Amino acid sequence: QIHLVESGGDLVQPGGSLKLSCAASGFTLGGSAVAWFRQVPGAKREAIACITAGYDITHYVASVKGRFTISRDSAGIAAYLVMSDLRPEDSGVYSCATVPLRLGQFCLGAEYQVWGQGTQVTVSS
């Protein structure tokens, strides 16, 4: 059975940093785009960062650009989201997801197929 498992969510003060991990189980992430999504209560789940299949081109929404960094390991078993200068509005459940796409294909608007269960990030003093 294939699935993703996120970890690293925590309570952090404004201005702090966190690193989220997304581990693939039963398959590899090679050849697939990977995205991180954020969901807050009452709002639709939003893709905030993604990394393309091949070439590892990264894309971010405006609200996190310059503060968050998405990456993947060369073995294709994990992806990461490093978040810095965290703000209270960054709080939410963060989920990773993956889908096979053409190499370099734009990945923020893709329909992701395999999802993790999510990890809670809370930014508060």
Disulfide bonds with the S-S distance in Angstrom:
Cys22-Cys96 2.08
Cys50-Cys107 2.09
